Amino acid sequence: MQEYLERPVRLDALESEQRPWGSWHVIDVGPGYKIKRIHVNPGSRLSLQTHQYRSEHWVVVFGIATAHIDDQVLSAGPGDSLDVPRGAKHRLANEGSEELVIVEVQHGAYTGEDDIVRIEDDFGRLS
């Protein structure tokens, strides 16, 4: 019988932030990647933004996502996923009446929050 080996438990606190549109919570982070759970309030949207150092992969867990990626507008429901290439202009929106929950996998040389260049923002937060 093969012995089950547990991954060491992380004792450090992972980041979490409330934002005007909802919240995000880091699930895991390591060299070259970060995984977040993002909650978007009904009728809210994130800023139109770009990233110099990372790409993003979004998986919808609950709700319906409206994604603007460069010149495309895409809709995704539970189980669907969307890819945001590094440098692409993008925005995530919840046009529905229920909370939107996605899991975001960031991949790249740098995944810090200061890699956000805001182009448009409903809350006056421009870079």
C-alpha positions in Angstrom: 0.0 0.0 0.0 1.4 3.4 -1.0 1.9 5.8 1.9 0.1 9.2 1.6 2.5 12.1 2.0 0.9 15.4 3.0 2.1 18.7 1.6 3.5 20.9 4.4 0.9 23.3 5.8 1.6 27.0 5.2 1.8 29.0 8.4 2.0 32.4 6.8 -1.1 34.5 6.1 -2.1 34.8 2.5 -3.3 38.2 1.1 -6.9 39.2 0.9 -8.5 42.6 0.0 -11.9 44.2 -0.2 -12.3 46.3 -3.3 -15.2 48.6 -4.4 -16.3 45.9 -6.8 -16.0 42.9 -4.4 -12.9 41.1 -3.0 -10.0 38.8 -3.8 -8.3 36.2 -1.7 -4.9 34.5 -2.5 -5.2 30.7 -2.4 -1.6 29.9 -3.2 1.5 31.7 -4.4 5.0 30.5 -5.5 7.7 31.3 -8.0 6.1 32.4 -11.3 2.5 31.9 -10.2 -0.3 33.1 -7.9 -3.8 31.7 -7.5 -6.7 33.9 -6.3 -10.4 33.5 -5.6 -12.2 36.6 -6.9 -15.7 37.6 -5.8 -17.5 40.3 -8.0 -20.6 41.9 -6.7 -23.8 42.0 -8.9 -23.6 44.9 -11.3 -19.9 45.6 -10.7 -16.8 45.3 -12.8 -13.1 45.5 -12.3 -11.0 48.2 -14.1 -10.0 47.9 -17.7 -6.3 47.0 -17.2 -3.2 45.4 -18.6 -0.2 43.6 -17.0 3.3 43.7 -18.2 4.6 40.6 -16.5 1.8 38.1 -16.2 -1.0 36.3 -18.0 -4.2 35.2 -16.3 -6.5 32.2 -16.6 -10.0 32.6 -15.2 -12.3 29.7 -14.3 -15.9 30.6 -13.4 -17.1 28.8 -10.2 -20.4 30.6 -9.7 -22.4 33.2 -11.7 -21.9 34.5 -15.2 -18.8 36.4 -16.2 -18.6 39.0 -18.9 -15.0 39.4 -20.0 -13.6 42.1 -22.2 -10.2 40.8 -23.6 -8.7 43.2 -26.1 -11.5 43.7 -28.7 -13.6 40.7 -27.7 -16.5 40.5 -25.3 -17.0 37.0 -24.0 -19.5 35.4 -21.6 -18.6 32.4 -19.4 -20.6 30.4 -16.9 -19.7 27.8 -14.2 -17.0 25.5 -15.4 -16.0 27.7 -18.3 -12.6 29.3 -18.5 -11.0 32.3 -20.3 -7.4 33.2 -21.0 -5.9 36.7 -20.8 -2.6 36.9 -22.5 0.2 39.1 -21.0 -0.2 42.7 -22.1 -3.9 42.3 -23.3 -6.4 44.9 -22.2 -9.0 43.2 -20.1 -11.9 43.7 -17.7 -14.0 41.2 -15.7 -17.7 42.2 -15.1 -20.7 40.7 -13.3 -23.8 41.9 -15.2 -26.0 39.4 -13.3 -28.0 39.6 -10.1 -26.0 37.0 -8.2 -22.4 37.1 -7.0 -19.7 36.1 -9.5 -16.9 33.8 -8.2 -13.9 33.0 -10.3 -10.6 31.3 -9.7 -7.7 33.2 -11.3 -4.4 31.6 -12.0 -1.7 34.2 -12.7 1.5 33.1 -14.5 4.6 35.1 -15.1 7.9 36.5 -13.9 6.1 38.8 -11.5 2.6 38.6 -9.9 2.6 41.7 -7.6 -0.4 44.0 -7.4 1.7 46.9 -8.7 1.7 45.2 -12.1 -1.8 46.6 -12.8 -2.0 49.5 -15.3 -5.5 50.8 -15.1 -6.9 52.3 -18.3 -10.5 52.9 -17.2 -12.0 52.5 -13.7 -15.5 53.0 -12.3 -14.0 54.1 -9.0 -11.5 56.7 -10.0 -8.4 54.5 -9.5 -6.3 55.2 -12.5 -2.6 54.3 -12.8 
